[in-house]
Amino acid sequence: MVTATIISDNLALEEFVTEPPDNMELVDGQLVEKNGMTLKTGKIQLSLGDAWKNYKDSSGQGGEAYVEVPCCTNRQIRRPDVAYLTPELVAQFGNLATLPQSFPLVAEIVSPTDIAEDVFLKAQEYLESSCQEVWLVFPESRLIFVMTQNQILTFRSGDTASSQQILIGFNIDVDRLLA
């Protein structure tokens, strides 16, 4: 996740959905630019996306892994840092410019400028919008929170973080991901 800067409020929802501007989210009716990505957060984003992609391929689960693609929540249009879409949803929505719902699995890589309360509210927003599992990755604290409707698990340095509902069987060493 990166800090957002308000750019404009003159973009229609339909226009955003059909032709989403790069690096932008539609939040509370305003177009905001995601910024604050660092080399470290970018590296973690790529590593987690690659890990999800490799796992869905090797496990035969299928689907697709994405980075920074737009989706609709019940209230906003967001761009999760990393997202996974099941094979069924790829077949249904895979050619759209913006996913008309939340991804089943998303991850936000928290930057040093993010406000913790905002990060957790964003995770709740995803979970209230058909997302089943959210990973909040805190590189500086070396923590990963895996959230579902019913639980929040915390993984620390030395632990192995694991998917709880979507990529069943997927796990990753926290230290390896956050190296």
N, C-alpha and C positions, 0 to 999 in steps of 0.2 A: 504494500500500500504506500502511496506517496501523498504528499501534501497537495491540497487542491487550491487553485487560485481562480477566482471568478473572472470569466472573460466577457460573457455577454448573456443576456436573457432574451435574445431576439431569434432564437432558432426554434422552429416548430417541432413538436414531438415526432410527427410523421417523417419530417425531413431527417431528423437525427437517426431514426430507426432504419430508414432506407439507405442513407448515405452518412454513416457515423463518422464524424471528424476524428482524425488520429489523436490519440492521447487525451481524449476528452470524455467527461461524464456529464450527464444531465442530472443535477441534484437540486431538489426543491425548486424546480422550474428554471434553474440557471445553468448555463453552460460553464463548466469548470475544467481547468486544465490540471491533469495529474502531473505533479513535479516532485522533485526531491529524490529521484532515483540516484543511487550511488553505484559505484563499481561493485561494491560488496552486495548490495541488494539485487542488482542485476545478475550477478553470478549465481546467487541463491535461487533467483527466479528461474533461470535457465536450468540449473541443476535439478530442481524439483520437477519442472516440466519434463525434462529428459527422463527422470526416474519414473514418473507416472506413465510416460509414453512407452518406455521400455518394458515396464511391468504389464501394461494392458496388452502389449504385443506378445511377450513371453508367456503370459498366463492364458492366452487365448480369449481373454475377456472382451477384447475389441473395444470399440468406441474411439474417441479422439481426445488428445490432450492439447490445450491451447494456452497461449499467453496473451494478455492484454486485448481480449476481444469483448465486444459489448453484449450485455444481456439486460433484460428488463426484470426489475424486482417489482413488488407491489407498489412501490413509491418512486423509484428512480430508474435511470439507466446507468449501469455500473460497468466497469472494466476490471474484473478480477485479475490479479497478477498472474495466477495460474488457474486453469479450470479443466475439468474433465466432463465429457459428454458421453453417455451410454450409447451403445450401438443403435438402440431403438430411437433415441432422440436424434442421433446423427441422421438416421434414415428419414425422420420426420422433418427436421429443421436444418440439416447440415449445409444447405445452400443459401440460407438467409444471411443478410448483412448483420443483423442483430438477433440474438436468441430471444424469443418472446417470453422467456421465463428465466429464472435463475438456473445456473448449472447445478447438477446434483452434487458436485464436489468442487469447492473453490479453495484457493489459498491466497492470503494477503501477506506480503513480505513487508513488515513494519519498518519504516525508515526512522531515523533519529528525530525527525521533526514532527512525526505523527503524535496525536493526542490519544492516549490509551482509551479513554472513554469513547471517542469517535470510532476507534478500531473495533471495539466490542459492539457498539451500536450497529456498525456496518455488518458485522457477522450475524447479529440478530436479524437484521433486515434480510440478508440472504436466506436464513433459516425460515423466516416467515413467508418466503416467496418460492417454495418448492425445493430449495436446496436441502440436502440431507446431511451434509458434512462440510464444516469449514475448518481450515487450518490457518491459524494465526502464527506467523513465524517472527520471532523477536531475535534478530541476529546479535545485537549487543548484549542482551541478557542471556543469550544461549538457551532460549525457551521456545517450545512449540506447544500451543494450545490446540487440541482437536476438539471441536464442538459439534454436538448433534442436538436434536430436540430435547434429549433426556439427560445429557451429561457433558461435562467439560473435563477432558483429561489433560494433564500437564506432563510434558516430556522435557527433561533437562539434559545438560551435558552428561555423557556416559549412558544415556538411555537410547532405546530404539523406538522411534515414533511409528505408529501403525494406523492404517485406515480402519475405521470402525464400521462403516456401512456400505461404502461404494466400491472401492478397489480392495475387496476382501483378500487378505493375505499379503497386501503390500506393507512393507516396513522399510524404514531408512534410519541409519545411525545418525543421531542428532549432530554429533561432532563432525561426521563426514559432510553432511549437508551444509553446516554452518562454518566449515573450514575456510 
